[in-house]
Amino acid sequence: MREGAGYVYISGRYGDHDPWLVIERRIVRAREHAVALAHAGIPYFSPHLNSAHFEAVVPGVAREFWLRLDEVFRAGAAALLVVTHEWDKSVGTKADVAFAETTGCPVYWTETIDNLVRDWPTIIGEPGAMYPLYVLKARSTPSSKLHHMCPFKSGTLLTFHVLLL
């Protein structure tokens, strides 16, 4: 583990010159993965969420400011999670991956987020710690077969844990 690291940096295409709705979809994608990490008890930083639509909120702030801010957080991350959608069209995301690879920071892709959750205790130097592996929302009704096999109130969060030794 790198000194002082204890969070995942979520990287992905933002595209501050793209239409507002396109950017919003990318922010939502990053948020979905941030939610998954939060449910797993894993701290994260997402530039998408930290500065969402700031290109419109503070248009006078140069793009370089946001890139430097992202670099500060990226440098302190214990792992990088890449939002795969359009990542290869993003100069910033490619730079994040290259930085992680040169510094030994593990890189995970959104398709492998379960591996990140599984590996997290080892990444931060706490083998044996338990973190939720999956968080599912029960969608059962009293008349459904699922309800009889697993009688949880609809909407209940079901969490499955993994213990890493």
MDTraj code that builds the backbone (N, CA, C; nanometers):
import mdtraj as md
import numpy as np

residues = "MET ARG GLU GLY ALA GLY TYR VAL TYR ILE SER GLY ARG TYR GLY ASP HIS ASP PRO TRP LEU VAL ILE GLU ARG ARG ILE VAL ARG ALA ARG GLU HIS ALA VAL ALA LEU ALA HIS ALA GLY ILE PRO TYR PHE SER PRO HIS LEU ASN SER ALA HIS PHE GLU ALA VAL VAL PRO GLY VAL ALA ARG GLU PHE TRP LEU ARG LEU ASP GLU VAL PHE ARG ALA GLY ALA ALA ALA LEU LEU VAL VAL THR HIS GLU TRP ASP LYS SER VAL GLY THR LYS ALA ASP VAL ALA PHE ALA GLU THR THR GLY CYS PRO VAL TYR TRP THR GLU THR ILE ASP ASN LEU VAL ARG ASP TRP PRO THR ILE ILE GLY GLU PRO GLY ALA MET TYR PRO LEU TYR VAL LEU LYS ALA ARG SER THR PRO SER SER LYS LEU HIS HIS MET CYS PRO PHE LYS SER GLY THR LEU LEU THR PHE HIS VAL LEU LEU LEU".split()
xyz = np.array([
    [0.0838, -0.1186, 0.0000],
    [0.0000, 0.0000, 0.0000],
    [0.0877, 0.1240, 0.0000],
    [0.0423, 0.2244, -0.0706],
    [0.1165, 0.3503, -0.0740],
    [0.0838, 0.4319, 0.0497],
    [0.1820, 0.5005, 0.1014],
    [0.1681, 0.5797, 0.2239],
    [0.0538, 0.6801, 0.2136],
    [-0.0322, 0.6803, 0.3134],
    [-0.1400, 0.7773, 0.3210],
    [-0.2602, 0.7449, 0.2340],
    [-0.2535, 0.6361, 0.1587],
    [-0.3627, 0.6018, 0.0686],
    [-0.4703, 0.5240, 0.1423],
    [-0.5924, 0.5599, 0.1181],
    [-0.7019, 0.4883, 0.1806],
    [-0.8334, 0.5095, 0.1095],
    [-0.8282, 0.5397, -0.0199],
    [-0.9518, 0.5581, -0.0955],
    [-0.9292, 0.5196, -0.2413],
    [-1.0401, 0.4991, -0.3095],
    [-1.0384, 0.4666, -0.4520],
    [-1.0652, 0.5940, -0.5303],
    [-0.9879, 0.6162, -0.6338],
    [-1.0093, 0.7294, -0.7241],
    [-1.0906, 0.6764, -0.8415],
    [-1.2078, 0.7338, -0.8644],
    [-1.2936, 0.6924, -0.9754],
    [-1.2624, 0.7815, -1.0960],
    [-1.2120, 0.7193, -1.1995],
    [-1.1712, 0.7920, -1.3199],
    [-1.2649, 0.7579, -1.4352],
    [-1.2910, 0.8553, -1.5193],
    [-1.3742, 0.8306, -1.6368],
    [-1.3873, 0.9572, -1.7190],
    [-1.4394, 0.9412, -1.8365],
    [-1.4536, 1.0552, -1.9264],
    [-1.5537, 1.1555, -1.8687],
    [-1.5190, 1.2829, -1.8755],
    [-1.6084, 1.3899, -1.8319],
    [-1.6493, 1.4741, -1.9528],
    [-1.5561, 1.5329, -2.0238],
    [-1.5850, 1.6072, -2.1457],
    [-1.6539, 1.7397, -2.1222],
    [-1.5819, 1.8336, -2.0615],
    [-1.6419, 1.9608, -2.0220],
    [-1.6918, 2.0460, -2.1386],
    [-1.6573, 2.0102, -2.2607],
    [-1.7075, 2.0859, -2.3767],
    [-1.8267, 2.0164, -2.4423],
    [-1.8659, 1.9019, -2.3886],
    [-1.9800, 1.8282, -2.4425],
    [-2.1107, 1.8879, -2.3903],
    [-2.2227, 1.8536, -2.4534],
    [-2.3519, 1.9035, -2.4052],
    [-2.3799, 1.8609, -2.2610],
    [-2.4551, 1.9447, -2.1905],
    [-2.4843, 1.9246, -2.0489],
    [-2.5384, 1.7843, -2.0217],
    [-2.6337, 1.7377, -2.1037],
    [-2.6954, 1.6079, -2.0800],
    [-2.5952, 1.4934, -2.0963],
    [-2.5042, 1.5052, -2.1903],
    [-2.4008, 1.4022, -2.2096],
    [-2.3120, 1.3956, -2.0857],
    [-2.2724, 1.5111, -2.0353],
    [-2.1904, 1.5159, -1.9136],
    [-2.2688, 1.4572, -1.7965],
    [-2.3955, 1.4911, -1.7873],
    [-2.4789, 1.4397, -1.6776],
    [-2.4847, 1.2877, -1.6795],
    [-2.4958, 1.2280, -1.7961],
    [-2.4965, 1.0806, -1.8051],
    [-2.3652, 1.0223, -1.7520],
    [-2.2552, 1.0898, -1.7822],
    [-2.1251, 1.0419, -1.7329],
    [-2.1158, 1.0578, -1.5816],
    [-2.1702, 1.1653, -1.5293],
    [-2.1727, 1.1860, -1.3840],
    [-2.2561, 1.0766, -1.3179],
    [-2.3698, 1.0443, -1.3764],
    [-2.4562, 0.9390, -1.3217],
    [-2.3830, 0.8048, -1.3214],
    [-2.3099, 0.7744, -1.4283],
    [-2.2326, 0.6486, -1.4322],
    [-2.1304, 0.6443, -1.3183],
    [-2.0590, 0.7540, -1.3001],
    [-1.9605, 0.7589, -1.1909],
    [-2.0307, 0.7441, -1.0567],
    [-2.1466, 0.8077, -1.0411],
    [-2.2216, 0.7996, -0.9150],
    [-2.2650, 0.6555, -0.8860],
    [-2.3069, 0.5829, -0.9883],
    [-2.3481, 0.4435, -0.9687],
    [-2.2343, 0.3617, -0.9076],
    [-2.1142, 0.3844, -0.9547],
    [-1.9996, 0.3091, -0.9015],
    [-1.9584, 0.3611, -0.7645],
    [-1.9750, 0.4898, -0.7413],
    [-1.9495, 0.5461, -0.6081],
    [-2.0464, 0.4863, -0.5065],
    [-2.1716, 0.4697, -0.5468],
    [-2.2718, 0.4085, -0.4586],
    [-2.2310, 0.2649, -0.4250],
    [-2.1862, 0.1912, -0.5247],
    [-2.1427, 0.0530, -0.5002],
    [-2.0263, 0.0493, -0.4008],
    [-1.9310, 0.1415, -0.4167],
    [-1.8188, 0.1469, -0.3229],
    [-1.8661, 0.1867, -0.1837],
    [-1.9580, 0.2815, -0.1761],
    [-2.0104, 0.3236, -0.0457],
    [-2.0807, 0.2076, 0.0240],
    [-2.1609, 0.1319, -0.0504],
    [-2.2272, 0.0151, 0.0084],
    [-2.1254, -0.0869, 0.0575],
    [-2.0109, -0.0927, -0.0095],
    [-1.9058, -0.1860, 0.0307],
    [-1.8194, -0.1296, 0.1434],
    [-1.8467, -0.0059, 0.1852],
    [-1.7689, 0.0551, 0.2931],
    [-1.6317, 0.1023, 0.2488],
    [-1.6153, 0.1264, 0.1196],
    [-1.4857, 0.1662, 0.0655],
    [-1.4877, 0.3152, 0.0340],
    [-1.3985, 0.3937, 0.0946],
    [-1.3929, 0.5367, 0.0647],
    [-1.3493, 0.5602, -0.0794],
    [-1.3991, 0.6668, -0.1374],
    [-1.3668, 0.6967, -0.2756],
    [-1.3602, 0.8479, -0.2962],
    [-1.2990, 0.8868, -0.4073],
    [-1.3060, 1.0238, -0.4554],
    [-1.3433, 1.0172, -0.6026],
    [-1.4424, 1.0961, -0.6407],
    [-1.4841, 1.1026, -0.7799],
    [-1.4829, 1.2473, -0.8261],
    [-1.3962, 1.2818, -0.9214],
    [-1.3967, 1.4178, -0.9735],
    [-1.5326, 1.4534, -1.0355],
    [-1.5994, 1.3538, -1.0928],
    [-1.7305, 1.3775, -1.1528],
    [-1.8288, 1.4318, -1.0493],
    [-1.8235, 1.3756, -0.9306],
    [-1.9168, 1.4168, -0.8259],
    [-1.8676, 1.5403, -0.7522],
    [-1.7374, 1.5531, -0.7380],
    [-1.6804, 1.6670, -0.6664],
    [-1.7035, 1.7984, -0.7400],
    [-1.6937, 1.7960, -0.8710],
    [-1.7045, 1.9203, -0.9486],
    [-1.8111, 1.9099, -1.0572],
    [-1.9196, 1.8420, -1.0267],
    [-2.0260, 1.8194, -1.1246],
    [-2.0771, 1.9509, -1.1830],
    [-2.0643, 1.9616, -1.3124],
    [-2.1133, 2.0768, -1.3902],
    [-2.0501, 2.2095, -1.3500],
    [-1.9335, 2.2049, -1.2898],
    [-1.8669, 2.3299, -1.2528],
    [-1.8225, 2.4082, -1.3765],
    [-1.8167, 2.3426, -1.4928],
    [-1.7865, 2.4167, -1.6150],
    [-1.8962, 2.5196, -1.6427],
    [-2.0172, 2.4950, -1.5903],
    [-2.1280, 2.5903, -1.6033],
    [-2.1435, 2.6755, -1.4771],
    [-2.1119, 2.6177, -1.3617],
    [-2.1281, 2.6895, -1.2343],
    [-2.0250, 2.8013, -1.2212],
    [-1.9005, 2.7699, -1.2536],
    [-1.7925, 2.8691, -1.2469],
    [-1.7158, 2.8678, -1.3801],
    [-1.7788, 2.9190, -1.4851],
    [-1.7178, 2.9095, -1.6183],
    [-1.5859, 2.9852, -1.6316],
    [-1.5580, 3.0775, -1.5417],
    [-1.4349, 3.1549, -1.5501],
    [-1.3123, 3.0822, -1.4981],
    [-1.3315, 2.9672, -1.4340],
    [-1.2181, 2.8911, -1.3802],
    [-1.1605, 2.8054, -1.4931],
    [-1.0324, 2.8181, -1.5137],
    [-0.9660, 2.7464, -1.6225],
    [-0.9714, 2.5957, -1.6018],
    [-0.9800, 2.5226, -1.7112],
    [-0.9832, 2.3766, -1.7094],
    [-0.8610, 2.3196, -1.6363],
    [-0.7475, 2.3852, -1.6498],
    [-0.6238, 2.3389, -1.5868],
    [-0.6381, 2.3306, -1.4344],
    [-0.7169, 2.4209, -1.3766],
    [-0.7393, 2.4165, -1.2321],
    [-0.8002, 2.2833, -1.1927],
    [-0.9028, 2.2395, -1.2671],
    [-0.9714, 2.1136, -1.2341],
    [-0.8794, 1.9940, -1.2566],
    [-0.7990, 2.0012, -1.3618],
    [-0.7058, 1.8916, -1.3884],
    [-0.6017, 1.8798, -1.2774],
    [-0.5506, 1.9931, -1.2307],
    [-0.4530, 1.9905, -1.1197],
    [-0.5182, 1.9378, -0.9924],
    [-0.6420, 1.9786, -0.9674],
    [-0.7140, 1.9297, -0.8493],
    [-0.7311, 1.7782, -0.8565],
    [-0.7693, 1.7285, -0.9728],
    [-0.7834, 1.5844, -0.9918],
    [-0.6514, 1.5120, -0.9672],
    [-0.5420, 1.5702, -1.0142],
    [-0.4100, 1.5084, -0.9965],
    [-0.3731, 1.4945, -0.8493],
    [-0.4113, 1.5923, -0.7691],
    [-0.3828, 1.5868, -0.6248],
    [-0.4508, 1.4652, -0.5632],
    [-0.5774, 1.4464, -0.5960],
    [-0.6504, 1.3328, -0.5391],
    [-0.6052, 1.2009, -0.5999],
    [-0.5780, 1.1997, -0.7285],
    [-0.5312, 1.0778, -0.7936],
    [-0.4007, 1.0295, -0.7304],
    [-0.3118, 1.1223, -0.6992],
    [-0.1808, 1.0864, -0.6441],
    [-0.1917, 1.0188, -0.5080],
    [-0.2958, 1.0461, -0.4330],
    [-0.3099, 0.9881, -0.3004],
    [-0.3950, 0.8640, -0.2931],
    [-0.4458, 0.8175, -0.4065],
    [-0.5386, 0.7041, -0.4072],
    [-0.4685, 0.5710, -0.3886],
    [-0.5375, 0.4788, -0.3237],
    [-0.4861, 0.3435, -0.3055],
    [-0.5166, 0.2557, -0.4255],
    [-0.6201, 0.2909, -0.5016],
    [-0.6581, 0.2146, -0.6209],
    [-0.7316, 0.3077, -0.7159],
    [-0.7323, 0.2687, -0.8421],
    [-0.8010, 0.3446, -0.9462],
    [-0.9132, 0.2580, -1.0006],
    [-1.0339, 0.3141, -1.0062],
    [-1.1470, 0.2465, -1.0692],
    [-1.1821, 0.3254, -1.1945],
    [-1.1708, 0.2606, -1.3096],
    [-1.1961, 0.3274, -1.4370],
    [-1.3380, 0.2962, -1.4831],
    [-1.4163, 0.4025, -1.5041],
    [-1.5481, 0.3870, -1.5643],
    [-1.5225, 0.3588, -1.7116],
    [-1.5489, 0.2378, -1.7517],
    [-1.5069, 0.1886, -1.8820],
    [-1.5719, 0.2613, -1.9988],
    [-1.6960, 0.3028, -1.9850],
    [-1.7675, 0.3665, -2.0959],
    [-1.6909, 0.4891, -2.1466],
    [-1.6474, 0.4852, -2.2689],
    [-1.5767, 0.5942, -2.3381],
    [-1.4412, 0.6304, -2.2774],
    [-1.3849, 0.5446, -2.1948],
    [-1.2590, 0.5787, -2.1288],
    [-1.1485, 0.6068, -2.2299],
    [-1.1507, 0.5334, -2.3423],
    [-1.0446, 0.5471, -2.4412],
    [-1.0541, 0.6762, -2.5225],
    [-1.1627, 0.7522, -2.5031],
    [-1.1778, 0.8814, -2.5703],
    [-1.1399, 0.9963, -2.4778],
    [-1.0904, 0.9626, -2.3595],
    [-1.0595, 1.0632, -2.2585],
    [-0.9096, 1.0730, -2.2342],
    [-0.8535, 1.1872, -2.2662],
    [-0.7111, 1.2103, -2.2409],
    [-0.6834, 1.1997, -2.0905],
    [-0.7724, 1.2553, -2.0093],
    [-0.7538, 1.2524, -1.8642],
    [-0.7571, 1.1120, -1.8070],
    [-0.8504, 1.0303, -1.8534],
    [-0.8597, 0.8928, -1.8031],
    [-0.7379, 0.8118, -1.8456],
    [-0.6941, 0.8313, -1.9683],
    [-0.5721, 0.7623, -2.0139],
    [-0.4531, 0.8040, -1.9281],
    [-0.4467, 0.9316, -1.8928],
    [-0.3375, 0.9800, -1.8068],
    [-0.3489, 0.9189, -1.6670],
    [-0.4701, 0.9042, -1.6164],
    [-0.4891, 0.8416, -1.4855],
    [-0.4388, 0.6976, -1.4859],
    [-0.4744, 0.6232, -1.5906],
    [-0.4312, 0.4831, -1.6007],
    [-0.2792, 0.4754, -1.6123],
    [-0.2204, 0.5592, -1.6952],
    [-0.0742, 0.5589, -1.7118],
    [-0.0053, 0.5928, -1.5800],
    [-0.0575, 0.6925, -1.5079],
    [-0.0008, 0.7309, -1.3792],
    [-0.0083, 0.6134, -1.2813],
    [-0.1244, 0.5498, -1.2750],
    [-0.1413, 0.4367, -1.1830],
    [-0.0441, 0.3244, -1.2169],
    [-0.0317, 0.2950, -1.3435],
    [0.0581, 0.1862, -1.3842],
    [0.2035, 0.2177, -1.3523],
    [0.2443, 0.3425, -1.3654],
    [0.3843, 0.3769, -1.3371],
    [0.4124, 0.3870, -1.1873],
    [0.3101, 0.4078, -1.1066],
    [0.3317, 0.4204, -0.9619],
    [0.2949, 0.2940, -0.8850],
    [0.2473, 0.1926, -0.9561],
    [0.2113, 0.0679, -0.8886],
    [0.0745, 0.0705, -0.8232],
    [-0.0053, 0.1679, -0.8554],
    [-0.1407, 0.1768, -0.8020],
    [-0.2284, 0.0778, -0.8796],
    [-0.2970, -0.0129, -0.8113],
    [-0.3782, -0.1105, -0.8841],
    [-0.4918, -0.0429, -0.9615],
    [-0.5155, -0.0920, -1.0826],
    [-0.6202, -0.0393, -1.1699],
    [-0.7303, -0.1435, -1.1834],
    [-0.8531, -0.1010, -1.1603],
    [-0.9702, -0.1862, -1.1776],
    [-1.0641, -0.1179, -1.2759],
    [-1.1391, -0.1985, -1.3468],
    [-1.2359, -0.1485, -1.4444],
    [-1.3744, -0.1746, -1.3880],
    [-1.4722, -0.0971, -1.4323],
    [-1.6055, -0.1098, -1.3732],
    [-1.6596, -0.2518, -1.3848],
    [-1.6187, -0.3259, -1.4855],
    [-1.6612, -0.4656, -1.4966],
    [-1.5979, -0.5542, -1.3894],
    [-1.4913, -0.5058, -1.3259],
    [-1.4222, -0.5862, -1.2246],
    [-1.4333, -0.5238, -1.0852],
    [-1.5394, -0.4471, -1.0623],
    [-1.5538, -0.3801, -0.9327],
    [-1.5632, -0.4820, -0.8189],
    [-1.6182, -0.6001, -0.8457],
    [-1.6230, -0.7039, -0.7417],
    [-1.4826, -0.7453, -0.6993],
    [-1.3891, -0.7475, -0.7941],
    [-1.2503, -0.7793, -0.7596],
    [-1.1900, -0.6705, -0.6715],
    [-1.2235, -0.5458, -0.7005],
    [-1.1754, -0.4347, -0.6176],
    [-1.2269, -0.4500, -0.4751],
    [-1.3557, -0.4800, -0.4606],
    [-1.4133, -0.4996, -0.3268],
    [-1.3442, -0.6160, -0.2568],
    [-1.3219, -0.7243, -0.3295],
    [-1.2544, -0.8412, -0.2720],
    [-1.1118, -0.8077, -0.2286],
    [-1.0393, -0.7303, -0.3100],
    [-0.8991, -0.7008, -0.2847],
    [-0.8773, -0.5852, -0.1869],
    [-0.9816, -0.5066, -0.1595],
    [-0.9646, -0.3832, -0.0824],
    [-0.8905, -0.4013, 0.0500],
    [-0.9265, -0.4995, 0.1337],
    [-0.8526, -0.5121, 0.2604],
    [-0.7026, -0.5321, 0.2401],
    [-0.6656, -0.6077, 0.1388],
    [-0.5236, -0.6291, 0.1106],
    [-0.4596, -0.5014, 0.0580],
    [-0.5316, -0.4286, -0.0263],
    [-0.4790, -0.3043, -0.0832],
    [-0.4443, -0.2059, 0.0275],
    [-0.5299, -0.1954, 0.1280],
    [-0.5053, -0.0977, 0.2346],
    [-0.4316, -0.1581, 0.3533],
    [-0.3892, -0.2830, 0.3387],
    [-0.3075, -0.3443, 0.4420],
    [-0.3843, -0.3967, 0.5614],
    [-0.5102, -0.4363, 0.5401],
    [-0.5911, -0.4926, 0.6478],
    [-0.6456, -0.6295, 0.6093],
    [-0.5596, -0.7271, 0.5775],
    [-0.6124, -0.8590, 0.5445],
    [-0.6929, -0.9134, 0.6618],
    [-0.7996, -0.9825, 0.6301],
    [-0.8877, -1.0352, 0.7341],
    [-1.0060, -0.9448, 0.7617],
    [-1.0022, -0.8215, 0.7118],
    [-1.1156, -0.7308, 0.7301],
    [-1.2314, -0.7773, 0.6432],
    [-1.3523, -0.7521, 0.6894],
    [-1.4693, -0.7910, 0.6117],
    [-1.5336, -0.6681, 0.5495],
    [-1.5622, -0.6788, 0.4212],
    [-1.6315, -0.5737, 0.3491],
    [-1.7461, -0.6385, 0.2733],
    [-1.8582, -0.5687, 0.2587],
    [-1.9674, -0.6258, 0.1803],
    [-1.9219, -0.6510, 0.0373],
    [-1.9557, -0.7673, -0.0146],
    [-1.9194, -0.8000, -0.1518],
    [-2.0309, -0.7618, -0.2481],
    [-2.1521, -0.7894, -0.2108],
    [-2.2649, -0.7550, -0.2955],
    [-2.3724, -0.6910, -0.2099],
    [-2.4389, -0.5929, -0.2635],
    [-2.5538, -0.5338, -0.1971],
    [-2.6684, -0.5407, -0.2962],
    [-2.7711, -0.6127, -0.2597],
    [-2.8858, -0.6305, -0.3474],
    [-3.0086, -0.5730, -0.2801],
    [-3.1007, -0.5239, -0.3593],
    [-3.2267, -0.4742, -0.3059],
    [-3.3310, -0.5825, -0.3275],
    [-3.3946, -0.6270, -0.2201],
    [-3.4965, -0.7308, -0.2306],
    [-3.6159, -0.6752, -0.3071],
    [-3.6607, -0.7526, -0.4034],
    [-3.7794, -0.7136, -0.4797],
    [-3.8788, -0.8280, -0.4718],
    [-3.9330, -0.8476, -0.3569],
    [-4.0271, -0.9570, -0.3408],
    [-4.1607, -0.9024, -0.2924],
    [-4.2633, -0.9741, -0.3231],
    [-4.3960, -0.9433, -0.2733],
    [-4.4438, -1.0653, -0.1970],
    [-4.5389, -1.0501, -0.1082],
    [-4.5843, -1.1663, -0.0309],
    [-4.6292, -1.2827, -0.1181],
    [-4.6707, -1.2575, -0.2410],
    [-4.7179, -1.3663, -0.3261],
    [-4.6074, -1.4287, -0.4114],
    [-4.4890, -1.3697, -0.4097],
    [-4.3820, -1.4226, -0.4956],
    [-4.3136, -1.5423, -0.4309],
    [-4.2556, -1.6278, -0.5162],
    [-4.1806, -1.7429, -0.4670],
    [-4.0603, -1.6975, -0.3856],
    [-3.9954, -1.5880, -0.4296],
    [-3.8795, -1.5360, -0.3578],
    [-3.9167, -1.5009, -0.2150],
    [-4.0349, -1.4442, -0.1951],
    [-4.0776, -1.4037, -0.0618],
    [-4.0843, -1.5243, 0.0321],
    [-4.1293, -1.6373, -0.0178],
    [-4.1406, -1.7565, 0.0666],
    [-4.0046, -1.8180, 0.0957],
    [-3.9121, -1.8077, -0.0009],
    [-3.7777, -1.8614, 0.0211],
    [-3.6922, -1.7651, 0.1029],
    [-3.7161, -1.6384, 0.0885],
    [-3.6332, -1.5359, 0.1500],
    [-3.7255, -1.4210, 0.1913],
    [-3.7954, -1.4338, 0.3041],
    [-3.9039, -1.3418, 0.3385],
    [-3.8567, -1.2053, 0.3902],
    [-3.7986, -1.1274, 0.3027],
    [-3.7591, -0.9915, 0.3382],
    [-3.8624, -0.8951, 0.2838],
    [-3.8846, -0.7897, 0.3550],
    [-3.9737, -0.6839, 0.3082],
    [-3.9157, -0.6258, 0.1790],
    [-4.0004, -0.5995, 0.0814],
    [-3.9546, -0.5416, -0.0436],
    [-3.8772, -0.4122, -0.0164],
    [-3.7612, -0.3975, -0.0802],
    [-3.6784, -0.2793, -0.0602],
    [-3.5679, -0.2996, 0.0421],
    [-3.5689, -0.4118, 0.1133],
    [-3.4656, -0.4407, 0.2122],
    [-3.3316, -0.4605, 0.1421],
    [-3.2271, -0.4036, 0.1980],
    [-3.0935, -0.4242, 0.1415],
    [-3.0355, -0.5532, 0.1962],
    [-2.9944, -0.6403, 0.1067],
    [-2.9327, -0.7665, 0.1441],
    [-2.7847, -0.7560, 0.1134],
    [-2.7010, -0.7793, 0.2114],
    [-2.5583, -0.7648, 0.1925],
    [-2.4888, -0.8976, 0.2161],
    [-2.4033, -0.9351, 0.1228],
    [-2.3238, -1.0565, 0.1350],
    [-2.1799, -1.0142, 0.1586],
    [-2.1151, -1.0720, 0.2573],
    [-1.9800, -1.0323, 0.2931],
    [-1.8786, -1.1377, 0.2482],
    [-1.7578, -1.0907, 0.2362],
    [-1.6470, -1.1802, 0.2063],
    [-1.5381, -1.1532, 0.3091],
    [-1.4773, -1.2583, 0.3577],
    [-1.3661, -1.2455, 0.4518],
    [-1.2392, -1.2857, 0.3782],
    [-1.1460, -1.1954, 0.3722],
    [-1.0187, -1.2232, 0.3061],
    [-0.9114, -1.2500, 0.4090],
    [-0.8421, -1.3584, 0.3932],
    [-0.7353, -1.3941, 0.4874],
    [-0.6000, -1.3705, 0.4249],
])
top = md.Topology()
chain = top.add_chain()
for i, resn in enumerate(residues, 1):
    res = top.add_residue(resn, chain, resSeq=i)
    for name in ("N", "CA", "C"):
        top.add_atom(name, md.element.get_by_symbol(name[0]), res)
traj = md.Trajectory(xyz[None], top)
